[in-house]
């Protein structure tokens, strides 16, 4: 048994980014926190599905660099393996979401540089979907 609190997350970039709470052996739990104007880099996982529960604030979630969704407190999202996901906080308030990644594999993450307005990285999407 392990016990922790969301307030104990140590964010990757100091005051923002992902912060892990529990790691392995079968799942990862953490909190992603984005201040106004922050983003969480576009990426995908080959074998991991990643789910998010919005705790507070609003943000835009981009899926596969083509579809965007406005998320707010109470929303729950699951990203399947191979599905690129990118969060950006375009609001003037703090955004926080709990994330769960399974199965546990700390090496399964592929960064794909992209922000809205850039060309869609079609080759990277094809690789993520296993089509390349």
Buried (B, 14 or more C-beta within 10 A) or exposed (E): EEEEEBEEBEBBEEEBBBBBBBEEEEBBBBBBBBBEEBBBBBBBBBEBBBBBBBBEBBBBBBBBBEEEEEBEEEBEBEBEBBBBBBBBBBBEEBBBBBBBBBBBBEEBBBEBEBEEEEEEBEEBBEBBBEEE
